[in-house]
């Protein structure tokens, strides 16, 4: 089954939300529909980014799962931007 990931650029955390709950919330959102292979949070150029790696049958389904993850995550933190990528060979190719 192909591997995909959604990478979200984070803005401000919503009032009343514990920052350490955001990554598990995003991962659980993907886990509602598919196998989550990995999840990570990193700071790149001073901006927080969350990446959720998951399995999906095709790019259309991966885009739908990613949209769900972004929607759920947006309830905890401002999602400034996101992209969905597919693993092709040894590289990640952007599909959205």
Steps between C-alpha positions, in 0.01 A plus 500: 500500500641844408636733767381859533556781742332822591728780619332793675655836581374615838402844621366588844360243741132548587412619851467217748689247285807329645779519238606142575155376397519626141719227347302211657175665386625530141627142501173367642304683228690308230469180704122521473534399132836335444823365646723780629864412441663797672434843641743780573517862601796716401596865495619610156618858452329596826163350401344187648410223255311181566540203267274196503607206280228254409385236252229547237385312191542799268566874483129591510444311825824640643379853423172432679677359805737796504208745480343328801829520695534870417140569602536323834840658568362844416275465804812507720737727312494736204610295197668762282575268207523131417612267226445136419782291357530145367805277531620410150820299500731678741336842470189682618287643215249776575140414409337801669 
